[in-house]
Amino acid sequence: MPRPLALTVLCLVGWLAIAVSAGRIATQWEVFSQLPAAHVIGAPLALAIPATSLVGYWVMRRWGLWLILLGTLARVAVGSVGALPLRPADLIWPGAIVLFGLAYFRRLK
């Protein structure tokens, strides 16, 4: 069964947004490296988890949904203890990925 067009677009747009964000980190590394260790470790993880989740969606696997759910819960937990700031915008993109996973749950294996 072919991958739905909406999931294909989600993955491509998501990976593009992640690449742009990673590029911003790389081009501002001097400033970024001066931040607290939680930020220096957390930012790449915050990009890696959705990127990997999108790989799961690309290959039509449910583990992509479970990974983004776990990553989002971890992000909320880290934000709630004050290790990293948690803004509503930090949950919009993972929330959209989760909604797509739920919408296509039966087609994911």
MMTF fields as JSON, N, C-alpha, C and O atoms, coordinates in Angstrom:
{
  "mmtfVersion": "1.0.0",
  "mmtfProducer": "UNKNOWN",
  "numBonds": 435,
  "numAtoms": 436,
  "numGroups": 109,
  "numChains": 1,
  "numModels": 1,
  "chainsPerModel": [1],
  "groupsPerChain": [109],
  "chainIdList": ["A"],
  "bondAtomList": [4, 2, 8, 6, 12, 10, 16, 14, 20, 18, 24, 22, 28, 26, 32, 30, 36, 34, 40, 38, 44, 42, 48, 46, 52, 50, 56, 54, 60, 58, 64, 62, 68, 66, 72, 70, 76, 74, 80, 78, 84, 82, 88, 86, 92, 90, 96, 94, 100, 98, 104, 102, 108, 106, 112, 110, 116, 114, 120, 118, 124, 122, 128, 126, 132, 130, 136, 134, 140, 138, 144, 142, 148, 146, 152, 150, 156, 154, 160, 158, 164, 162, 168, 166, 172, 170, 176, 174, 180, 178, 184, 182, 188, 186, 192, 190, 196, 194, 200, 198, 204, 202, 208, 206, 212, 210, 216, 214, 220, 218, 224, 222, 228, 226, 232, 230, 236, 234, 240, 238, 244, 242, 248, 246, 252, 250, 256, 254, 260, 258, 264, 262, 268, 266, 272, 270, 276, 274, 280, 278, 284, 282, 288, 286, 292, 290, 296, 294, 300, 298, 304, 302, 308, 306, 312, 310, 316, 314, 320, 318, 324, 322, 328, 326, 332, 330, 336, 334, 340, 338, 344, 342, 348, 346, 352, 350, 356, 354, 360, 358, 364, 362, 368, 366, 372, 370, 376, 374, 380, 378, 384, 382, 388, 386, 392, 390, 396, 394, 400, 398, 404, 402, 408, 406, 412, 410, 416, 414, 420, 418, 424, 422, 428, 426, 432, 430],
  "bondOrderList": [1, 1, 1, 1, 1, 1, 1, 1, 1, 1, 1, 1, 1, 1, 1, 1, 1, 1, 1, 1, 1, 1, 1, 1, 1, 1, 1, 1, 1, 1, 1, 1, 1, 1, 1, 1, 1, 1, 1, 1, 1, 1, 1, 1, 1, 1, 1, 1, 1, 1, 1, 1, 1, 1, 1, 1, 1, 1, 1, 1, 1, 1, 1, 1, 1, 1, 1, 1, 1, 1, 1, 1, 1, 1, 1, 1, 1, 1, 1, 1, 1, 1, 1, 1, 1, 1, 1, 1, 1, 1, 1, 1, 1, 1, 1, 1, 1, 1, 1, 1, 1, 1, 1, 1, 1, 1, 1, 1],
  "groupList": [{"groupName": "MET", "atomNameList": ["N", "CA", "C", "O"], "elementList": ["N", "C", "C", "O"], "formalChargeList": [0, 0, 0, 0], "bondAtomList": [1, 0, 2, 1, 3, 2], "bondOrderList": [1, 1, 2], "singleLetterCode": "M", "chemCompType": "L-PEPTIDE LINKING"}, {"groupName": "PRO", "atomNameList": ["N", "CA", "C", "O"], "elementList": ["N", "C", "C", "O"], "formalChargeList": [0, 0, 0, 0], "bondAtomList": [1, 0, 2, 1, 3, 2], "bondOrderList": [1, 1, 2], "singleLetterCode": "P", "chemCompType": "L-PEPTIDE LINKING"}, {"groupName": "ARG", "atomNameList": ["N", "CA", "C", "O"], "elementList": ["N", "C", "C", "O"], "formalChargeList": [0, 0, 0, 0], "bondAtomList": [1, 0, 2, 1, 3, 2], "bondOrderList": [1, 1, 2], "singleLetterCode": "R", "chemCompType": "L-PEPTIDE LINKING"}, {"groupName": "LEU", "atomNameList": ["N", "CA", "C", "O"], "elementList": ["N", "C", "C", "O"], "formalChargeList": [0, 0, 0, 0], "bondAtomList": [1, 0, 2, 1, 3, 2], "bondOrderList": [1, 1, 2], "singleLetterCode": "L", "chemCompType": "L-PEPTIDE LINKING"}, {"groupName": "ALA", "atomNameList": ["N", "CA", "C", "O"], "elementList": ["N", "C", "C", "O"], "formalChargeList": [0, 0, 0, 0], "bondAtomList": [1, 0, 2, 1, 3, 2], "bondOrderList": [1, 1, 2], "singleLetterCode": "A", "chemCompType": "L-PEPTIDE LINKING"}, {"groupName": "THR", "atomNameList": ["N", "CA", "C", "O"], "elementList": ["N", "C", "C", "O"], "formalChargeList": [0, 0, 0, 0], "bondAtomList": [1, 0, 2, 1, 3, 2], "bondOrderList": [1, 1, 2], "singleLetterCode": "T", "chemCompType": "L-PEPTIDE LINKING"}, {"groupName": "VAL", "atomNameList": ["N", "CA", "C", "O"], "elementList": ["N", "C", "C", "O"], "formalChargeList": [0, 0, 0, 0], "bondAtomList": [1, 0, 2, 1, 3, 2], "bondOrderList": [1, 1, 2], "singleLetterCode": "V", "chemCompType": "L-PEPTIDE LINKING"}, {"groupName": "CYS", "atomNameList": ["N", "CA", "C", "O"], "elementList": ["N", "C", "C", "O"], "formalChargeList": [0, 0, 0, 0], "bondAtomList": [1, 0, 2, 1, 3, 2], "bondOrderList": [1, 1, 2], "singleLetterCode": "C", "chemCompType": "L-PEPTIDE LINKING"}, {"groupName": "GLY", "atomNameList": ["N", "CA", "C", "O"], "elementList": ["N", "C", "C", "O"], "formalChargeList": [0, 0, 0, 0], "bondAtomList": [1, 0, 2, 1, 3, 2], "bondOrderList": [1, 1, 2], "singleLetterCode": "G", "chemCompType": "PEPTIDE LINKING"}, {"groupName": "TRP", "atomNameList": ["N", "CA", "C", "O"], "elementList": ["N", "C", "C", "O"], "formalChargeList": [0, 0, 0, 0], "bondAtomList": [1, 0, 2, 1, 3, 2], "bondOrderList": [1, 1, 2], "singleLetterCode": "W", "chemCompType": "L-PEPTIDE LINKING"}, {"groupName": "ILE", "atomNameList": ["N", "CA", "C", "O"], "elementList": ["N", "C", "C", "O"], "formalChargeList": [0, 0, 0, 0], "bondAtomList": [1, 0, 2, 1, 3, 2], "bondOrderList": [1, 1, 2], "singleLetterCode": "I", "chemCompType": "L-PEPTIDE LINKING"}, {"groupName": "SER", "atomNameList": ["N", "CA", "C", "O"], "elementList": ["N", "C", "C", "O"], "formalChargeList": [0, 0, 0, 0], "bondAtomList": [1, 0, 2, 1, 3, 2], "bondOrderList": [1, 1, 2], "singleLetterCode": "S", "chemCompType": "L-PEPTIDE LINKING"}, {"groupName": "GLN", "atomNameList": ["N", "CA", "C", "O"], "elementList": ["N", "C", "C", "O"], "formalChargeList": [0, 0, 0, 0], "bondAtomList": [1, 0, 2, 1, 3, 2], "bondOrderList": [1, 1, 2], "singleLetterCode": "Q", "chemCompType": "L-PEPTIDE LINKING"}, {"groupName": "GLU", "atomNameList": ["N", "CA", "C", "O"], "elementList": ["N", "C", "C", "O"], "formalChargeList": [0, 0, 0, 0], "bondAtomList": [1, 0, 2, 1, 3, 2], "bondOrderList": [1, 1, 2], "singleLetterCode": "E", "chemCompType": "L-PEPTIDE LINKING"}, {"groupName": "PHE", "atomNameList": ["N", "CA", "C", "O"], "elementList": ["N", "C", "C", "O"], "formalChargeList": [0, 0, 0, 0], "bondAtomList": [1, 0, 2, 1, 3, 2], "bondOrderList": [1, 1, 2], "singleLetterCode": "F", "chemCompType": "L-PEPTIDE LINKING"}, {"groupName": "HIS", "atomNameList": ["N", "CA", "C", "O"], "elementList": ["N", "C", "C", "O"], "formalChargeList": [0, 0, 0, 0], "bondAtomList": [1, 0, 2, 1, 3, 2], "bondOrderList": [1, 1, 2], "singleLetterCode": "H", "chemCompType": "L-PEPTIDE LINKING"}, {"groupName": "TYR", "atomNameList": ["N", "CA", "C", "O"], "elementList": ["N", "C", "C", "O"], "formalChargeList": [0, 0, 0, 0], "bondAtomList": [1, 0, 2, 1, 3, 2], "bondOrderList": [1, 1, 2], "singleLetterCode": "Y", "chemCompType": "L-PEPTIDE LINKING"}, {"groupName": "ASP", "atomNameList": ["N", "CA", "C", "O"], "elementList": ["N", "C", "C", "O"], "formalChargeList": [0, 0, 0, 0], "bondAtomList": [1, 0, 2, 1, 3, 2], "bondOrderList": [1, 1, 2], "singleLetterCode": "D", "chemCompType": "L-PEPTIDE LINKING"}, {"groupName": "LYS", "atomNameList": ["N", "CA", "C", "O"], "elementList": ["N", "C", "C", "O"], "formalChargeList": [0, 0, 0, 0], "bondAtomList": [1, 0, 2, 1, 3, 2], "bondOrderList": [1, 1, 2], "singleLetterCode": "K", "chemCompType": "L-PEPTIDE LINKING"}],
  "groupTypeList": [0, 1, 2, 1, 3, 4, 3, 5, 6, 3, 7, 3, 6, 8, 9, 3, 4, 10, 4, 6, 11, 4, 8, 2, 10, 4, 5, 12, 9, 13, 6, 14, 11, 12, 3, 1, 4, 4, 15, 6, 10, 8, 4, 1, 3, 4, 3, 4, 10, 1, 4, 5, 11, 3, 6, 8, 16, 9, 6, 0, 2, 2, 9, 8, 3, 9, 3, 10, 3, 3, 8, 5, 3, 4, 2, 6, 4, 6, 8, 11, 6, 8, 4, 3, 1, 3, 2, 1, 4, 17, 3, 10, 9, 1, 8, 4, 10, 6, 3, 14, 8, 3, 4, 16, 14, 2, 2, 3, 18],
  "groupIdList": [1, 2, 3, 4, 5, 6, 7, 8, 9, 10, 11, 12, 13, 14, 15, 16, 17, 18, 19, 20, 21, 22, 23, 24, 25, 26, 27, 28, 29, 30, 31, 32, 33, 34, 35, 36, 37, 38, 39, 40, 41, 42, 43, 44, 45, 46, 47, 48, 49, 50, 51, 52, 53, 54, 55, 56, 57, 58, 59, 60, 61, 62, 63, 64, 65, 66, 67, 68, 69, 70, 71, 72, 73, 74, 75, 76, 77, 78, 79, 80, 81, 82, 83, 84, 85, 86, 87, 88, 89, 90, 91, 92, 93, 94, 95, 96, 97, 98, 99, 100, 101, 102, 103, 104, 105, 106, 107, 108, 109],
  "secStructList": [7, 7, 7, 7, 2, 2, 2, 2, 2, 2, 2, 2, 2, 2, 2, 2, 2, 2, 2, 2, 2, 2, 2, 2, 2, 2, 2, 6, 2, 2, 2, 2, 6, 6, 1, 7, 2, 2, 2, 2, 2, 2, 2, 2, 2, 2, 2, 2, 2, 2, 2, 2, 2, 2, 2, 2, 2, 2, 6, 6, 7, 6, 2, 2, 2, 2, 2, 2, 2, 2, 2, 2, 2, 2, 2, 2, 2, 2, 2, 2, 6, 6, 1, 1, 7, 7, 7, 6, 2, 2, 2, 2, 2, 2, 2, 2, 2, 2, 2, 2, 2, 2, 2, 6, 4, 4, 4, 7, 7],
  "xCoordList": [0.854, 0.0, 0.901, 1.781, 0.698, 1.565, 1.333, 0.271, 2.358, 2.27, 1.301, 1.379, 0.4, -0.524, 0.237, 1.273, -0.287, 0.346, 0.527, 1.559, -0.462, -0.367, 0.823, 1.506, 1.078, 2.236, 3.54, 4.527, 3.547, 4.747, 5.073, 6.224, 4.062, 4.262, 4.703, 5.619, 4.064, 4.448, 5.923, 6.655, 6.358, 7.756, 8.708, 9.693, 8.428, 9.327, 9.391, 10.472, 8.24, 8.213, 8.892, 9.636, 8.629, 9.239, 10.754, 11.453, 11.257, 12.714, 13.344, 14.45, 12.652, 13.16, 13.231, 14.232, 12.178, 12.166, 13.257, 13.893, 13.473, 14.513, 15.882, 16.757, 16.09, 17.372, 17.649, 18.78, 16.624, 16.783, 17.143, 18.027, 16.465, 16.762, 18.175, 18.889, 18.574, 19.937, 20.967, 22.023, 20.652, 21.543, 21.681, 22.766, 20.593, 20.649, 21.532, 22.282, 21.44, 22.295, 23.752, 24.612, 24.025, 25.399, 26.009, 27.18, 25.22, 25.768, 25.926, 26.651, 25.259, 25.367, 25.992, 25.669, 26.881, 27.415, 28.143, 28.043, 28.876, 29.59, 28.626, 28.882, 27.538, 26.525, 25.829, 25.633, 25.462, 24.729, 25.542, 24.992, 26.839, 27.675, 27.848, 28.295, 27.502, 27.593, 26.354, 26.335, 25.336, 24.108, 24.338, 25.339, 23.434, 23.556, 23.588, 23.065, 24.213, 24.379, 23.046, 22.977, 22.0, 20.689, 20.228, 19.611, 20.515, 20.13, 20.987, 20.485, 22.279, 23.203, 22.877, 23.007, 22.464, 22.093, 20.647, 20.337, 19.78, 18.354, 17.953, 17.062, 18.586, 18.186, 18.416, 17.508, 19.596, 19.755, 18.816, 18.322, 18.567, 17.611, 16.203, 15.448, 15.865, 14.54, 14.371, 13.241, 15.459, 15.398, 15.481, 14.827, 16.286, 16.509, 15.267, 14.984, 14.544, 13.37, 12.293, 11.82, 11.881, 10.889, 11.427, 10.688, 12.707, 13.278, 13.204, 12.858, 13.528, 13.472, 12.022, 11.725, 11.138, 9.715, 9.194, 8.413, 9.627, 9.208, 9.75, 9.115, 10.915, 11.417, 10.429, 10.123, 9.938, 8.936, 7.686, 7.141, 7.233, 6.061, 6.373, 5.535, 7.579, 7.986, 7.915, 7.49, 8.34, 8.3, 6.997, 6.855, 6.051, 4.697, 4.721, 4.088, 5.454, 5.551, 5.002, 5.176, 4.332, 3.738, 4.786, 4.499, 5.982, 6.99, 7.273, 7.721, 7.018, 7.189, 6.229, 6.596, 5.004, 4.018, 4.414, 4.358, 4.816, 5.199, 6.404, 6.471, 7.363, 8.559, 8.218, 8.715, 7.385, 7.043, 6.223, 6.35, 5.384, 4.638, 5.59, 5.475, 6.524, 7.498, 8.361, 8.619, 8.807, 9.623, 8.878, 9.444, 7.61, 6.799, 6.566, 6.651, 6.273, 6.1, 7.388, 7.348, 8.521, 9.805, 10.046, 10.54, 9.696, 9.874, 9.006, 9.451, 7.783, 6.898, 7.463, 7.448, 7.958, 8.529, 9.744, 9.877, 10.627, 11.826, 11.431, 12.028, 10.438, 9.971, 9.293, 9.418, 8.568, 7.845, 8.765, 8.401, 9.95, 10.902, 11.835, 12.684, 11.677, 12.444, 13.803, 14.576, 14.131, 15.436, 15.528, 16.595, 14.433, 14.349, 13.041, 12.045, 13.034, 11.764, 10.785, 11.187, 9.529, 8.498, 7.456, 6.714, 7.42, 6.451, 5.398, 5.671, 4.211, 3.188, 3.669, 3.3, 4.484, 4.996, 5.862, 5.986, 6.463, 7.293, 6.467, 7.013, 5.167, 4.297, 3.468, 2.818, 3.483, 2.664, 3.149, 2.355, 4.437, 4.963, 4.843, 4.333, 5.292, 5.089, 3.605, 3.242, 2.763, 1.325, 0.78, -0.057, 1.254, 0.816, 1.282, 0.533, 2.509, 3.015, 2.178, 1.845, 1.841, 1.005, -0.37, -0.866, -0.98, -2.301, -2.279, -3.206, -1.225, -1.108, -0.977, -1.588, -0.179, -0.021, -1.332, -1.632, -2.107, -3.405, -4.374, -5.151, -4.329, -5.223, -4.936, -5.848, -3.667, -3.268, -2.883, -2.21, -3.3, -2.881, -3.13, -2.261, -4.276, -4.609, -3.741, -3.536, -3.232, -2.374, -0.926, -0.145, -0.559, 0.801, 0.889, -0.056, 2.009, 2.161, 2.958, 3.182],
  "yCoordList": [-1.173, 0.0, 1.238, 1.355, 2.147, 3.328, 4.272, 4.279, 5.06, 6.047, 7.155, 7.627, 7.568, 8.658, 9.952, 10.236, 10.714, 11.969, 12.902, 13.562, 12.959, 13.862, 13.49, 14.378, 12.204, 11.786, 12.091, 12.475, 11.924, 12.252, 13.728, 14.096, 14.575, 16.028, 16.377, 17.18, 15.783, 16.033, 15.706, 16.499, 14.557, 14.147, 15.113, 15.548, 15.449, 16.337, 17.737, 18.309, 18.279, 19.609, 19.554, 20.461, 18.484, 18.328, 18.248, 18.916, 17.435, 17.315, 18.624, 18.964, 19.355, 20.658, 21.62, 22.314, 21.665, 22.551, 22.16, 23.026, 20.864, 20.391, 20.755, 21.153, 20.63, 21.002, 22.496, 22.894, 23.316, 24.765, 25.066, 25.881, 24.416, 24.632, 24.176, 24.859, 23.033, 22.537, 23.495, 23.73, 24.037, 25.019, 26.273, 26.847, 26.698, 27.88, 27.611, 28.485, 26.4, 26.048, 26.053, 26.602, 25.446, 25.341, 26.713, 26.949, 27.615, 28.927, 29.843, 30.835, 29.522, 30.336, 29.528, 29.741, 28.608, 27.674, 28.386, 27.959, 29.462, 30.176, 30.681, 30.532, 31.268, 31.767, 30.587, 30.581, 29.6, 28.435, 27.677, 27.23, 27.531, 26.758, 27.446, 26.815, 28.721, 29.447, 29.249, 29.666, 28.623, 28.372, 27.266, 26.555, 27.11, 26.015, 24.654, 24.497, 23.69, 22.353, 21.733, 21.033, 21.979, 21.417, 21.9, 21.139, 23.143, 23.685, 23.092, 22.747, 22.976, 22.458, 20.993, 20.57, 20.234, 18.83, 18.732, 17.937, 19.527, 19.428, 19.851, 19.243, 20.872, 21.364, 20.318, 20.069, 19.699, 18.653, 17.465, 16.878, 17.108, 16.024, 16.411, 15.59, 17.68, 18.16, 18.127, 18.095, 18.133, 17.994, 16.533, 16.123, 15.756, 14.355, 13.488, 12.608, 13.725, 12.881, 13.045, 12.035, 14.261, 14.362, 13.869, 13.268, 14.121, 13.653, 12.135, 11.585, 11.462, 10.004, 9.518, 8.514, 10.222, 9.872, 9.951, 9.104, 10.96, 11.104, 9.971, 9.588, 9.432, 8.246, 7.093, 6.354, 6.945, 5.925, 6.114, 5.144, 7.337, 7.615, 7.312, 6.772, 7.662, 7.447, 5.962, 5.599, 5.113, 3.665, 3.046, 1.824, 3.907, 3.484, 2.554, 1.498, 2.957, 2.17, 2.96, 4.174, 2.22, 2.851, 3.344, 4.224, 2.801, 3.247, 4.741, 5.394, 5.286, 6.732, 7.518, 8.543, 7.031, 7.666, 7.526, 8.494, 6.313, 6.099, 6.952, 7.492, 7.081, 7.871, 9.345, 9.981, 9.896, 11.316, 11.553, 12.6, 10.59, 10.721, 10.717, 11.563, 9.772, 9.724, 10.979, 11.531, 11.427, 12.632, 13.861, 14.709, 13.95, 15.093, 15.051, 16.075, 13.869, 13.733, 14.075, 14.724, 13.643, 13.973, 15.476, 16.048, 16.117, 17.565, 18.309, 19.284, 17.853, 18.463, 18.25, 19.171, 17.052, 16.762, 17.637, 18.191, 17.762, 18.59, 20.053, 20.773, 20.482, 21.857, 22.119, 23.207, 21.121, 21.326, 21.404, 22.005, 20.809, 20.92, 22.11, 22.365, 22.845, 24.066, 23.872, 24.827, 22.668, 22.451, 23.166, 23.651, 23.227, 23.961, 24.738, 24.281, 25.902, 26.632, 25.866, 25.251, 25.905, 25.224, 26.252, 26.789, 26.511, 27.454, 26.665, 25.558, 27.218, 26.514, 26.168, 25.129, 27.032, 26.776, 25.517, 24.886, 25.151, 23.941, 22.675, 21.601, 22.792, 21.623, 21.57, 20.56, 22.629, 22.665, 21.653, 20.856, 21.672, 20.758, 19.296, 18.483, 18.927, 17.534, 17.156, 16.026, 18.089, 17.816, 17.521, 16.634, 18.263, 18.01, 16.636, 15.918, 16.262, 14.941, 13.845, 12.847, 14.033, 13.054, 12.948, 11.843, 14.078, 14.053, 13.305, 12.556, 13.507, 12.759, 11.263, 10.441, 10.918, 9.507, 8.881, 7.741, 9.62, 9.106, 8.987, 8.035, 9.948, 9.92, 8.716, 8.162, 8.319, 7.211, 5.965, 5.077, 5.898, 4.813, 3.423, 2.554, 3.217, 1.893, 1.528, 0.347, 2.527, 2.233, 2.034, 1.476, 2.499, 2.274, 0.85, 0.344, 0.213, -1.189, -1.269, -2.362],
  "zCoordList": [0.0, 0.0, 0.0, 0.853, -0.928, -1.001, 0.183, 0.805, 0.466, 1.546, 1.109, -0.025, 1.989, 1.645, 1.339, 1.941, 0.41, 0.01, 1.206, 1.326, 2.085, 3.248, 4.139, 4.649, 4.333, 5.144, 4.422, 5.05, 3.118, 2.339, 2.476, 2.71, 2.331, 2.456, 3.876, 4.058, 4.884, 6.274, 6.486, 7.079, 6.011, 6.192, 5.494, 6.09, 4.253, 3.504, 4.11, 4.249, 4.466, 5.1, 6.467, 6.838, 7.208, 8.522, 8.451, 9.212, 7.542, 7.417, 6.952, 7.373, 6.09, 5.659, 6.838, 7.016, 7.638, 8.817, 9.81, 10.41, 9.981, 10.892, 10.356, 11.126, 9.05, 8.447, 8.61, 8.891, 8.434, 8.623, 10.074, 10.34, 11.003, 12.428, 12.774, 13.508, 12.252, 12.498, 11.896, 12.483, 10.735, 10.117, 10.954, 11.049, 11.558, 12.428, 13.643, 14.077, 14.189, 15.324, 14.885, 15.574, 13.745, 13.259, 12.963, 13.263, 12.375, 12.026, 13.232, 13.165, 14.326, 15.536, 16.673, 17.842, 16.328, 17.321, 18.455, 19.605, 18.159, 19.231, 20.294, 21.489, 19.872, 20.804, 21.471, 22.686, 20.684, 21.182, 22.226, 23.233, 21.998, 22.926, 24.28, 25.238, 24.369, 25.637, 26.509, 27.667, 25.964, 26.72, 27.745, 27.665, 28.699, 29.663, 28.952, 27.849, 29.611, 29.029, 28.621, 27.611, 29.384, 29.045, 27.671, 26.926, 27.332, 26.031, 24.923, 23.853, 25.186, 24.174, 23.852, 22.703, 24.84, 24.623, 24.142, 23.254, 24.72, 24.438, 23.037, 22.445, 22.499, 21.171, 20.076, 19.284, 20.004, 18.974, 19.2, 18.237, 20.457, 20.723, 20.29, 19.769, 20.518, 20.118, 18.603, 18.114, 17.858, 16.406, 15.973, 15.014, 16.681, 16.29, 16.498, 15.685, 17.555, 17.839, 16.772, 16.25, 16.419, 15.345, 13.996, 13.215, 13.725, 12.454, 12.365, 11.319, 13.46, 13.483, 13.428, 12.781, 14.097, 14.043, 12.608, 12.175, 11.888, 10.502, 9.634, 8.652, 9.985, 9.284, 9.495, 8.559, 10.713, 10.996, 10.149, 9.622, 10.016, 9.182, 7.717, 6.995, 7.287, 5.896, 5.528, 4.431, 6.468, 6.214, 6.728, 6.778, 7.108, 7.509, 8.726, 8.723, 9.76, 10.975, 12.16, 12.268, 13.045, 14.231, 15.216, 16.028, 15.161, 16.124, 15.953, 16.895, 14.764, 14.577, 15.46, 16.034, 15.565, 16.442, 17.903, 18.662, 18.302, 19.71, 20.072, 21.177, 19.147, 19.428, 19.607, 20.537, 18.742, 18.89, 20.151, 20.785, 20.518, 21.775, 22.971, 23.858, 23.0, 24.103, 24.139, 25.209, 22.97, 22.906, 23.394, 24.084, 23.033, 23.465, 24.973, 25.653, 25.484, 26.939, 27.684, 28.729, 27.153, 27.775, 27.745, 28.717, 26.629, 26.508, 27.523, 28.129, 27.706, 28.696, 30.101, 30.918, 30.386, 31.708, 31.983, 33.074, 31.005, 31.179, 31.352, 32.153, 30.61, 30.746, 32.072, 32.634, 32.582, 33.842, 35.049, 36.06, 34.965, 36.081, 35.911, 36.765, 34.797, 34.603, 33.97, 33.899, 33.502, 32.875, 31.524, 31.147, 30.816, 29.549, 29.541, 30.102, 28.914, 28.831, 27.945, 26.957, 28.291, 27.517, 27.094, 27.917, 25.793, 25.236, 24.468, 24.003, 24.331, 23.541, 22.128, 21.58, 21.55, 20.2, 20.153, 19.104, 21.29, 21.337, 21.188, 20.934, 21.344, 21.271, 19.987, 19.716, 19.205, 17.993, 16.962, 16.461, 16.64, 15.627, 16.066, 15.295, 17.275, 17.69, 17.732, 17.406, 18.127, 18.155, 16.765, 16.598, 15.769, 14.389, 13.929, 13.265, 14.275, 13.887, 14.543, 13.904, 15.808, 16.519, 15.847, 15.631, 15.52, 14.89, 13.556, 13.245, 12.775, 11.52, 11.801, 11.118, 12.806, 13.152, 13.588, 13.231, 14.355, 14.79, 13.62, 13.545, 12.713, 11.554, 10.65, 10.037, 10.575, 9.703, 10.501, 9.978, 11.75, 12.647, 12.045, 12.118, 11.47, 10.915, 9.722, 9.441, 9.021, 7.865, 8.244, 7.474, 9.453, 9.943, 10.464, 11.069, 10.232, 10.688, 11.949, 12.469]
}
